[in-house]
Amino acid sequence: MRALAILMALCLLVVPTLYLAGTQKEIEQEEPPEPLEITIPEPCRTGTVTVYAQDQVIYQYGGEISIRNDGQNGEEIEIVVEYPEGTWPCRCYGESEQEVR
């Protein structure tokens, strides 16, 4: 009976050790991971600003836009649109989209 208890104790210690050793070999044999490449594009400075009133376009600008503050710091959003020389008047809409003021 004592021999059986010793044999069971050895099995309880040896079997998990052998299993873990086999698992470790599998991990070591895997290929190393490919390096992670992160590409950060240059921010775009052009876009469109459209102002709506009751689902109708009142004003639309397309061109360079400067975002001085996007609001992520808890302060008010500040966007600057500066018309290039010779592009004024803006594209403003009257009652219908076809009538440009």
C-alpha positions as CSV (number, residue, x, y, z in Angstrom):
1,M,0.0,0.0,0.0
2,R,2.8,2.4,0.8
3,A,4.5,1.6,-2.5
4,L,1.3,2.4,-4.3
5,A,1.0,5.8,-2.5
6,I,4.6,6.7,-3.5
7,L,3.9,5.7,-7.1
8,M,0.8,7.9,-7.2
9,A,2.7,10.8,-5.7
10,L,5.4,10.5,-8.3
11,C,2.9,10.3,-11.1
12,L,1.2,13.5,-9.7
13,L,4.5,15.3,-9.8
14,V,6.1,13.8,-13.0
15,V,3.1,13.9,-15.4
16,P,2.4,17.7,-15.1
17,T,6.1,18.4,-15.3
18,L,6.4,16.4,-18.5
19,Y,3.3,18.1,-19.9
20,L,4.6,21.6,-19.2
21,A,8.0,20.7,-20.6
22,G,6.3,19.7,-23.9
23,T,4.2,22.8,-24.0
24,Q,7.4,25.0,-23.5
25,K,9.0,23.3,-26.5
26,E,6.0,24.1,-28.7
27,I,6.2,27.8,-27.7
28,E,9.9,28.0,-28.4
29,Q,9.4,26.5,-31.9
30,E,7.0,29.1,-33.0
31,E,8.2,31.7,-35.5
32,P,9.0,35.1,-34.0
33,P,6.2,37.7,-34.6
34,E,6.6,40.1,-37.5
35,P,7.5,43.7,-36.4
36,L,4.6,46.0,-36.0
37,E,4.7,49.0,-38.4
38,I,2.7,52.1,-37.5
39,T,2.3,54.8,-40.2
40,I,0.9,58.1,-39.1
41,P,-0.2,60.2,-42.1
42,E,0.2,63.9,-42.4
43,P,-2.9,65.7,-41.3
44,C,-5.2,67.0,-44.1
45,R,-5.7,70.7,-44.1
46,T,-8.5,70.9,-46.7
47,G,-12.1,70.0,-46.4
48,T,-15.7,71.3,-46.5
49,V,-17.7,73.3,-44.1
50,T,-21.5,73.2,-44.6
51,V,-24.0,75.1,-42.6
52,Y,-27.6,73.9,-42.5
53,A,-30.8,75.5,-41.3
54,Q,-33.9,73.3,-41.1
55,D,-32.3,70.6,-43.4
56,Q,-31.4,73.2,-46.1
57,V,-27.9,74.3,-47.0
58,I,-27.4,77.9,-46.2
59,Y,-23.6,78.1,-46.7
60,Q,-20.9,75.9,-48.0
61,Y,-17.1,76.4,-48.1
62,G,-14.5,74.0,-49.6
63,G,-10.8,74.7,-49.2
64,E,-8.2,75.0,-46.5
65,I,-9.4,74.7,-42.9
66,S,-7.4,75.4,-39.7
67,I,-8.6,73.6,-36.6
68,R,-7.0,75.5,-33.7
69,N,-8.8,73.6,-31.0
70,D,-10.8,70.4,-31.6
71,G,-12.4,70.4,-28.1
72,Q,-10.6,67.4,-26.7
73,N,-9.1,69.6,-24.0
74,G,-12.5,70.6,-22.7
75,E,-12.4,74.1,-24.2
76,E,-14.6,75.4,-27.0
77,I,-14.0,74.2,-30.6
78,E,-12.2,76.8,-32.7
79,I,-12.1,76.4,-36.5
80,V,-10.6,79.1,-38.8
81,V,-11.6,79.3,-42.5
82,E,-9.6,81.9,-44.4
83,Y,-10.7,82.6,-48.0
84,P,-7.9,82.6,-50.5
85,E,-7.5,85.9,-52.3
86,G,-9.9,86.3,-55.3
87,T,-12.4,83.7,-54.1
88,W,-14.9,86.0,-52.4
89,P,-18.0,86.1,-52.4
90,C,-18.6,82.8,-50.7
91,R,-21.1,80.2,-52.0
92,C,-24.2,81.2,-50.1
93,Y,-27.7,79.7,-50.8
94,G,-31.1,81.4,-50.9
95,E,-34.4,79.6,-50.7
96,S,-33.5,77.0,-53.3
97,E,-30.1,75.4,-53.8
98,Q,-29.9,76.8,-57.3
99,E,-30.2,80.4,-56.3
100,V,-26.7,81.6,-55.3
101,R,-26.4,85.0,-53.6
